[in-house]
Every structure is written in structure tokens, then in C-alpha cells.
């Protein structure tokens, strides 16, 4: 995602070093320690807890303004460890979700978790809510076709170029997922 494939972190006298994306963006990932990037990390219990603790304690982060934790759905043991580790400072969170119903349900649980442990939520960011691309980036097919996508696309683009070339400059925008559901951050008013 950040173009850091092949990068590695190293240990020095201050702890594990992170990898720089920019001068002000530092990254530490389990991916730096994997030999096979297509492999699955299936750590449970003490292994997972030990690795998370190492990420928090043994990495020399220096001064941090923001720490981004990309945690898969339903991994609250990780969140509990992070909250425990940072309990000496006032942490606040942004939650990131998609508009898929399962993600919203899980994120509502995370909101409830944050309330329970006293972590203020600064906001909720919806990711992958829409799509915006040039028309020419799409492929075209008829509903009955299964394998001739390229042929249909070439034919359609040729036709548009000839008959309506201004259409080739269009940007297509669409909602990808249903975003009619919402997350309740404050239900104290009964809304």
C-alpha cells in the first residue's frame, strides 16, 4: 500500500528502527519480517500479544503526533493492549470504516469499546464509499457476454471516438456500496 516492499527494519541501541515513507511518516509492519509476503500470519494468544507488545515497546518511535494502527475486524485483544500501553497519555482515535453493513456493525462495536475504556473518538472516516474514474478506464460488455470484454470495449471506445469524442473526457462517479446505514457515536439523547 505504501510501496515499501523489500524494505526492512533494523535493531539498534534504541530499539527497532522504523522505515520512512516520507521524512515525517514512519512505518513499522509485520510485513518487514515476513519471508513470504503472500503468506498468512495466524498468530493467536501469547504470540500475538508478544508481537504487539514488541511493536509498542521495542520500536524507537521518537516523538509521535499520530500513531495509525491498521487492525482487521474483530481483533479487540490488539486494541486492549494498545489502550493499556498508552494509558499514561491521553489517546484519541479516528475510526475508519467502509459503508458495508458488516463493517458498520463491527465499527459500532468498536465505538462501544472506546466508550467502555474511556477513549474519546474524534471522528469516523468512511473509506471506499465511491468510485470516480475516467470513462476510458472501464471495460464494456453486454449482459450476455462472458469472455469478449476486450473486443466490446475496443469497439465502444472506437465508436465514441468517431461519433462522440467529448464522451471520452467524461469522469464516471458512482457509489460503490450502500451508505444509507450509519454509526451512532453518541446515543445519550436516545436518537
Secondary structure, DSSP 4 states (H G I P E B T S, - for coil): --S-TT----EETTEE--EEEETTEEE--GGGG-S-TTS-----HHHHHHHHHHHHHTB---S-S-------TT-HHHHHHHHHHTTTS--EEEEEE-SSHHHHHHHHHHHHHHHHHT-EEEEEEE-S-EEEEEGGGS----TT-SS-HHHHHHHHHHHHHHH-GGGGG-EEEEE-S-------S--TT--
